[in-house]
Amino acid sequence: MAPKPAEDAPVTQAAIVGVLAFITAHPYLILLSLLVFRPLFKRYASPLRQYPGPFIASCTRLWKVWSTWTGKTEQHHIALHKRYGPVVRIAPNELSFANPHAALAIFQVGKGFHKTDFYGVFPPPENPDIFTETRESVHGVKKRYAATPYSMATMQQSTSRIEETERLLIRKMDDFADGFQVCDLGDWLHWFAFDVLGEVAFSKKFGFLEAGKDVDGAIKTIDDSQWYNGIDPENKETYKDLLNSLIEAQTQNPDKLGEGDVFAIAHGAIFAGSDSTASTMQSFCWNVLNNPDVYRTLMDEILAADMSEMVQYNEAQNLPYFQACLKEAMRLQPAVGLNITRKVPAQGAEIHGTKLPGGVNVAVNGWVLHRDQEVFGVDAEIYNPSRWLVEDKEKLRNMDRCMFQFGGGSHVCIGRHLALLEMNKVLPQLLRRYELRLVNPGKVLGHHSSFFVVQWGLKVYLSKRKGQD
């Protein structure tokens, strides 16, 4: 016979009183349990307990927080994989993979590896853009309507606007071209990338090149919505910029693309389309200038080439050594420093021989993947453009497949065409016009990785080459 509820009440009350009395009498023991036993439970009760890694990382996410906070997380992950091997536990429920073929499996379309909640921290939270959208179906819709405005064919229609910005950069650079003044080329390339983006996306430069500085500290606050206040979306020319293209797509498909989506995608262009390009151009310049043999070989190619007054994209494509130098810069120092993270589908999955249960987070870092010696060679840790000029076509195809400077799978960077277009135009242009020397040869650039690798310290002396007056 079941006991009467009235008879249960004193027992229940007594239990509660007993628990409260124990907590009151032993507060330090309770605190110790929370601080020690719970993290240890996460470490040893997890299905990931057999994977190596820092002890604290297996107990708490504090290691990841610390690594990100230092701004050197890509260096930490390189060191972790050197110490622990190809699969490392970097959080209680997260593994990092070093093998590029593991990354290919994670990014493979249709395998169910979706973005994690990590991407929700990026603004604007109420309207995720193409980068931050975690819902695959919604991401597909947004990307479909943004694909044409972001395509290489559309971007090449912006050539005249890019060249106008190039000419402004050259006029500013000429002021330093006496061979004695120190020019912070990194800053100027950063301002150039932002002003090109302003022209292509909104038909208006942001004004950094003209001012010769980070106006109002705006580059440091590109995620602030007030950044758009000075943008005039009116375009009185026949040229259709990114914003107008998105507005047109939204007008024609209001049920699939909202006004907030237009804002989010345009915001994403500013967030992702400038720091990343500037970082890659700085890596290219530093690595080329810091390697005299590379610089000499590259200049022999550029100065011998028959190119237009303003170097065209297709002309740069016919410079094999330049392309090798650019690709090698993107390999050795990709613009993204943080991990790219995905969640294992509910049914579980096998990644390059590693079987994992559903719900586990898996991460890859381009700085780690691009140093794989089986794919890129035993000298994978050094800058060597010649690796891209070998005759082994299969090796070249494999290296190309294992390059993740623009991400991978269905989430490959939609702005890559603009980045490649402007880099292929401005870098040969500057190298042909100026003789460049590092102010501090051998001194590596300073950098801080939040998401993109923001660099500083690319200081050069420059002088005009003969015939470039």
C-alpha positions, 0 to 999 in steps of 0.5 A, a space after each residue: 500500500 502506498 504511503 499517505 502524502 501527509 506521512 511523506 511531508 515530514 520526511 521530505 522536510 527533514 531531508 531538505 533541512 538536512 541538506 541545507 544544514 550540511 551545506 551551511 556546515 561545509 561550504 568549503 567542501 561544496 566549493 571544492 566539489 564544484 571547482 575540482 570534482 565537476 571538472 574532473 568528471 568532464 575530463 574522465 567521464 567524457 567519450 573524448 577522455 582518450 585524446 591527448 591535450 593540455 590537462 586544463 583543456 580537458 576539464 574546462 574551456 578556460 584554456 581556449 578562452 586564455 588562448 584566444 585572449 592572448 591573440 596568439 591562438 594559431 601559434 598555440 595550436 601549432 605547438 599543441 599538435 607538434 607536442 600531442 599529435 594529429 588529434 588534440 583535445 582543446 576543450 571538454 567537448 572539442 577536438 582539434 585536427 591537424 591533417 588537411 584530409 580530416 578538414 576535407 571530411 569535416 567541410 564535405 557538403 552534405 555530411 551534416 557538420 554544421 556550424 556551432 553556436 560560436 558564430 552567434 557572438 558576431 554582430 548583428 545577432 538579430 540578423 546573421 549574415 552569410 558568415 554567422 548564419 548557422 541554419 544551413 537552409 537559411 544560409 543557402 538562401 542568403 548565399 544564393 542571392 548574394 552569389 551574383 553580386 560577389 562573383 568574379 564577373 561582377 567584381 571585375 565590373 568594379 575594375 575602374 573603381 579599384 584603379 581609381 583607388 590604386 591611383 590615390 594610393 600611388 599618389 600617397 606612396 610617391 610622397 615617400 619615394 625618396 628612398 629615405 623616408 620610413 613608410 608604414 606600408 602595412 597601414 597604407 595597404 590596410 586603408 587601401 583595402 577598406 577604401 576599395 571595399 567602400 567603392 565596390 560595396 557602396 560606391 563611396 570610399 571610406 576616406 582612409 587613404 585621403 586622410 592618411 589615417 584610421 579616421 575616427 578609429 573606425 577600423 577598430 570598431 568596424 562592427 559598430 552599426 554607426 559605421 554606416 551613417 556616413 554611407 550614401 547608398 545613392 548611385 547616380 551612375 550605371 554601375 551597380 554596387 554590392 548594396 544596390 545589387 542586394 537591395 534589388 534582390 530583396 525587392 524581387 524576393 521579399 519573402 526570402 530575403 528581408 531588409 535585415 538580411 541586406 544590412 547583415 550581408 553588407 555588414 559582413 562585407 565590411 567585417 570580412 572584406 578588409 582586414 583579411 585582404 590587408 593581412 594577406 597583402 602584408 604577409 606577401 610583402 614581408 615574406 617577399 622582401 625578407 627573402 632577397 632571392 625570392 624578391 629578385 626572381 619576382 622582380 625579374 618576372 614583373 619587370 620583363 612582363 608586358 602589362 598595361 599602365 594599370 596592371 589587369 587581373 588577367 595579366 597578373 594571372 600570367 605571372 607564375 612566380 607572382 602567383 606562387 608567391 601570393 599562394 605561398 603567403 596565403 599558405 604560410 600565414 592565412 588571414 584567419 587565425 582562429 579555429 573553424 569549428 563544426 559540430 559532429 552530426 547526431 548519428 556520429 561520424 568518422 573523421 580520417 579514421 577517428 570515430 566520434 559520437 554526435 554532438 562533439 565539436 571538431 575544429 581545424 586551424 589553417 595555420 596548422 593544416 597548411 604546415 602538414 609535411 606530407 602534403 606540403 613537403 618537409 619544408 612546410 614551415 618556411 616560405 618557399 614559393 617554388 613548391 607551387 612550380 613543381 612539375 608533379 601535377 598530382 602533388 599540385 592538385 593535392 596541395 590546392 585541395 588542402 588550402 583553406 585560406 578561404 575556408 571550405 565546403 559550402 561555407 567558403 568565403 563569398 568575398 574571395 573574388 574581390 580579395 583576389 582581384 584587388 591583390 592581383 592588381 595592386 601588388 604587381 603595380 606597386 612592385 613594378 613602380 617602386 623599389 622596396 626595402 624593409 626598414 628592419 630586415 628579419 624582424 617579424 611583423 607584430 600581430 594579434 589574432 581575434 578572428 582575423 590576423 591583424 598585423 603591424 610593423 611593415 615599414 619600408 623604404 621605397 624609391 621609384 624605379 626608372 621610367 616610373 615618373 
